[in-house]
């Protein structure tokens, strides 16, 4: 921590055991003049966990969790789709995750 290599200690939660069986990354294009309001509104949605401003074809990527596909559909269509300033979105449902350990974790 003194060398600032470690910023904080944390735990990794098993979302599936908590009942969140579906994870989605949703790319959003938005009116950049409404950025701050859009991000505020996204964080009001219960399934939203992370909002990242990115380069590429989307303006932001939103990481979301839901209990099932039906609930994810409602989050996207009933909540995200109705936020003023969002031009369009595309959701990617996570099917399976594989994680590579960073070199400093090998020993």
Buried (B, 14 or more C-beta within 10 A) or exposed (E): EEEEEEEEEEEEEEEEEEEBBBBBBBBBBBEEEBBEBBBEBBEEBEBBBEBEEEEEEBBBBBBBBBEEEEBBEEBBEEBBEEBEBBEEBEBEEEEEEEEEEEEEEEE
